[in-house]
Amino acid sequence: MQPSLPPGTVLQNRYRLVEVLGQGGFGRTYLAEDLGRFGERCALKEFTPPVGDAYALEKSNELFRREAAVLYQINHPQIPKFQATFEAEGRLFLVQDYVQGNTY
């Protein structure tokens, strides 16, 4: 897994990273400020697939795209709203509304 990006990094000339909120086997989540929306806070989910097997990487990228497509269709008050997806510095990201509170 690639190391996390440092706080203050700006991606897509829009998202300024504040801190890492958490990470797991396939990804990392950052708290970010959306500079295109007056510094509104958002969650950036970085996809970090396993390195090595080309098939596994291709399948992981397909699952990432599928997750983005499903999140785009969901509109529910208890699920953070999907905003965008992008690639930066060779990494894939999902952007969702940030919900402050404890993690489960």
N, C-alpha and C positions, 0 to 999 in steps of 0.2 A: 504494500500500500504506500502511495506517495505521502510525504509528510504534509501536515496541514498548512494552509496558507496563513501568513501572519496577519494579525489585526492591522487595519489600515489599508490593506490591499483593496484596490478598486477594480472590479470586474465589469466588462462591457461598458466602461465609462459611466456606470450607473450604480452598482452595488458596492458599498464600502463595508468590508468585514469588520465586525466588532469583536466577536469571540467565537470559539468553538462551543457549541451547546452539548454535543455528544457524538459518539461514533460507534460503529459496529462492524461486522464482517464485510458488508457491501457498501458502506457509505459513512458519511460524516455530515453533521448538520451545523451550520453557522448561523449566528444572529448577524444580520446585516441591516444597513440603512439604505433605503432606496432613494438615491439622490434625484431621481426623476419624479419623485412624489414627496418632495419637501422633507426628506429624511425619515419618512415613515419606516418603521421597523418591519422586517420580513425575515423569513427563514429560508436559507439557501441549503438545499440538500445536495451534497456532492456525491456522485456515484463513483465508487472505487471498486471496480471489478477485480477478481483475482487475475494475477499476471501469469502468463505461460501459455496454456492451451488456447489455440486460435478459435476452436469451436466454442469453448466455454466463454471466451470474450465476446464472440459474435452473439451467442445466446443471451448473455448478460445485457448487451446493448439493446437487443430486441425487447427484453423484459423492461428495461428502463423506458423505452419509447412507449410500451404498452401501459406502464404505470402512469406516464404523463397523459396519455390519451384518456385513460379512465378518470384520473383526477380532474381533467378538463371538463368532463361531463357531469361530475358530481356537484350538486348545489344543496348543501345541508348545513344548518346552523352549528352543528357540532363537529364539522370537519373543516380544517383550515382551507380556505379557497386557493385553488391553483392559479398562479399568475403567469408563469412563463417557463420556458426551458431554453437553455443555451449551452454553448461549448466555449470554454476559455482556457488557455494555457494547457490544452490537451486533456481537459477534464470536462465532464458532463454535469450540469446543474439543473435542478428543479427549483422554482421560486414559488413559495406559498406564503399566505398570511402568517404572521407571527402571533402566537397566542401565549401570553405570559402566564406562568404558573408552574406548578411542579410537574415533573415527568413521571410517567408510570412505567 
